[in-house]
């Protein structure tokens, strides 16, 4: 989303309403005494896990590709931690069909494929 607004300032709302709204809209809500509420839209990516790494899919091993909201500035390594995947279990990571290293910073709309080492002959 080039040029998209990723931070929206809103006045405080009484009670739990902001937290419910934030969850429904899949955005992060932060508070700051000086500026009131800050709504931050989390970047969403699409993740595909292959072979034995499918067990880390939050929807189950048969679920296939899934969307995931990540913190702004998250890397591929952060994604591994979020999913519980150990680095030694991963051979290749592709983001938008390009091989990437674990320090690559994920962006809104990225499609990530994570592959384990493959054995055979």
Secondary structure, 3 states (H helix, E strand, C coil): CCCCCCEEEECCCCCCHHHHHHHHHCEEEEEECCCEEEEEECEEEEEEECHHHHHHCCCCCCCCCEEEEECCCCEHHHHHHHHCCCHHHCCEEEECCEECCCCCECCCCCEEEEECCCCCC
